[in-house]
């Protein structure tokens, strides 16, 4: 049975702060009390597969490292209507996905959750490295608390 | 007819690299044709150095979100080769089934989300919904089942967690396999509906041919994705542990990605290569799909790679149904795996959806990785894309700049290059 709320972590833990969402979801899933009624998914770099995680949900919370022109470490809550994508796609390959386009597609197919919330976290560094920067590592607990608050609100 | 052409398609920053297309012609004379790949190197080989043999697949599965199963499987095979680990028949079959799920996922997505919009004249899959809503719904439905299949076998849809050296950390329950088999049987009709939709617009695939060397795995009596030797359509066959002398990776000025060549200046890897080397072993349904499009062994039109992908999608559905029958007949049981690490070198190859994928690792006596070499199919295809470009431009340049650019972009899409999927889905501006 599918839970009505899903928390989706996007990113790659081999790319330094790009893996922040995965770390947050791992910390959240370690907290068993939170599991009831919520699915936590490490969606990695699954591309269009995201479409299927939206199906039959009332609410999706998407966490990702995001370039938002803010101070590194900033966490920002927003909804799809608050932003436009400035991502340039060549449409050459399945390997490039714009999450806002996936949401558009889900909407057109009638499978979009009623509520979608983004938590974007401004990275300090996106490079080949398996650990977060000290800055984001130090703020991990704070981010986890913010997502917990979103889930109980 | 346009005599002057200036195409310069640039899409990327260094982090989010994809290819550039550059064509210059003056007074009807082609001056420059280049497929450039300014992708930043990703250093995965350095990342696995110093890591334990049983961590390798987890790390390399993150190289790619679309081909994560292929990377996991080829890594685990190379580790097992280095440690002289033999796996059971059950493990081999379950892994093959997992591998099929990724072929189905990737092929359906590629043809449905990237190629179909071109053929329908839509800029991407989002506006395609307005033009062909039923087709998009069908594509999404088959893709969903392929995802479920990955989840049952790999533990989750992307980046597998059940694969361990010597076997599986968790095998699927027989009831799950039965359910999966029913789902797969129900996909035959929608898959054929997708085939018919693509067939209805297949006239849009450019009639372009260039004599090409095709490289893929090959095994007697099998349309293989997972076992066998490395074969060229030119004749030579080599064992997998000699893959470095097949790829012959080399550096060129126009690309930060390495290029590959074997018996000629370039070769093609991917569905069309597999088809050209193994077509006689396709399943009946796969053959029927190829026949519908008139795809025959020896085809050297790279755009037909998309058709070969559809034939393979049908093949893997049919073969998966058979494989589940075999697994259920034998009974699926958890198997205990004991591995004692030892020093050694390991080589492996599997067919990722977009072509043959090679890994090589070296371990010390404690099973700590001392070195690695990975060669992805897209890198093997770059040189071939360049040579296709050089033949395509003179042939199609009288169609004008816009149509030529569209043709070249479709050509790149036909290869479905895997350039980089490691970085940010979100690059936004607040409104």
Contacts between the chains, C-beta under 8 A, distances in Angstrom:
chain1	res1	chain2	res2	distance
A	10	B	425	5.1
A	10	B	426	7.6
A	11	B	424	7.7
A	11	B	425	7.9
A	12	B	62	5.6
A	12	B	65	8.0
A	12	B	422	4.5
A	12	B	423	7.2
A	13	B	62	6.4
A	14	B	44	7.4
A	14	B	47	6.4
A	14	B	59	6.9
A	14	B	62	4.9
A	14	B	63	7.8
A	14	B	422	6.8
A	15	B	422	5.0
A	15	B	423	6.3
A	18	B	422	6.8
A	18	B	423	6.1
A	18	B	424	6.6
A	41	B	156	7.9
A	42	B	156	7.4
A	42	B	159	7.4
A	43	B	158	7.1
A	44	B	62	6.7
A	44	B	65	5.4
A	44	B	68	7.3
A	44	B	158	4.9
A	44	B	159	4.8
A	45	B	62	7.4
A	45	B	64	7.2
A	45	B	65	2.9
A	45	B	66	7.9
A	45	B	68	8.0
A	45	B	158	7.1
A	45	B	421	4.7
A	45	B	422	6.5
A	46	B	65	5.0
A	46	B	157	6.1
A	46	B	158	4.2
A	47	B	65	5.4
A	47	B	66	5.8
A	47	B	109	7.6
A	47	B	421	6.8
A	48	B	109	5.7
A	48	B	113	6.1
A	48	B	143	7.3
A	49	B	65	7.8
A	49	B	105	7.7
A	49	B	143	7.9
A	49	B	147	5.9
A	49	B	157	5.4
A	49	B	158	6.3
A	51	B	140	6.6
A	51	B	143	7.9
A	52	B	140	7.9
A	52	B	143	7.4
A	52	B	144	5.2
A	52	B	147	5.6
A	52	B	157	7.8
A	55	B	144	7.8
A	64	B	424	6.9
A	64	B	425	5.7
A	64	B	426	4.8
A	65	B	424	6.0
A	65	B	426	7.4
A	66	B	424	6.6
A	66	B	426	3.9
A	66	B	427	7.3
A	66	B	428	6.2
A	67	B	424	6.3
A	67	B	426	7.2
A	67	B	427	5.0
A	67	B	428	7.3
A	68	B	428	6.3
A	68	B	430	7.2
A	69	B	429	7.7
A	78	B	430	7.1
A	82	B	430	6.0
A	82	B	431	6.6
A	83	B	428	4.1
A	83	B	429	6.5
A	83	B	430	5.6
A	83	B	431	6.4
A	84	B	428	6.9
A	84	B	429	5.5
A	84	B	431	5.5
A	85	B	426	7.9
A	85	B	427	6.6
A	85	B	428	5.8
A	85	B	429	7.9
A	86	B	427	5.5
A	86	B	428	6.5
A	86	B	429	5.0
A	87	B	16	7.8
A	87	B	424	7.9
A	87	B	426	7.8
A	87	B	427	4.2
A	87	B	428	7.9
A	88	B	11	5.5
A	88	B	12	7.2
A	88	B	16	7.9
A	89	B	11	7.4
A	89	B	124	7.7
A	90	B	9	7.4
A	90	B	11	3.9
A	90	B	12	7.4
A	90	B	18	4.7
A	90	B	19	7.5
A	90	B	409	7.7
A	91	B	114	6.6
A	91	B	117	7.8
A	91	B	123	7.6
A	91	B	124	5.8
A	91	B	409	7.6
A	91	B	413	7.1
A	92	B	11	7.6
A	92	B	18	5.6
A	92	B	19	6.5
A	92	B	409	6.9
A	92	B	412	4.9
A	92	B	413	5.6
A	92	B	417	6.2
A	92	B	419	7.7
A	93	B	18	6.8
A	93	B	114	7.4
A	93	B	413	7.4
A	93	B	416	5.7
A	93	B	417	5.1
A	93	B	418	6.5
A	93	B	419	6.1
A	94	B	66	5.2
A	94	B	106	6.8
A	94	B	109	5.5
A	94	B	110	5.6
A	94	B	113	6.9
A	94	B	114	6.3
A	94	B	416	6.1
A	94	B	418	8.0
A	95	B	64	7.1
A	95	B	65	7.4
A	95	B	66	5.7
A	95	B	417	7.7
A	95	B	418	5.3
A	95	B	419	6.2
A	95	B	420	6.7
A	95	B	421	3.9
A	96	B	16	7.5
A	96	B	18	6.8
A	96	B	421	7.1
A	97	B	421	7.9
A	97	B	425	6.0
A	98	B	425	6.9
A	99	B	425	4.4
A	99	B	426	6.1
A	100	B	428	7.7
A	101	B	124	7.2
A	101	B	126	5.7
A	104	B	126	5.2
A	105	B	125	6.4
A	105	B	126	5.3
A	105	B	129	6.9
A	108	B	126	7.0
A	108	B	129	4.5
A	108	B	130	7.9
A	109	B	129	6.9
A	109	B	136	7.1
A	109	B	137	6.6
A	109	B	140	6.5
A	118	B	426	7.3
A	120	B	426	5.9
A	120	B	428	7.1
A	126	B	15	6.5
A	126	B	423	6.2
A	126	B	424	7.1
A	128	B	42	5.9
A	128	B	43	4.6
A	128	B	44	7.7
A	128	B	46	7.8
A	128	B	47	6.7
A	130	B	47	6.7
A	130	B	59	8.0
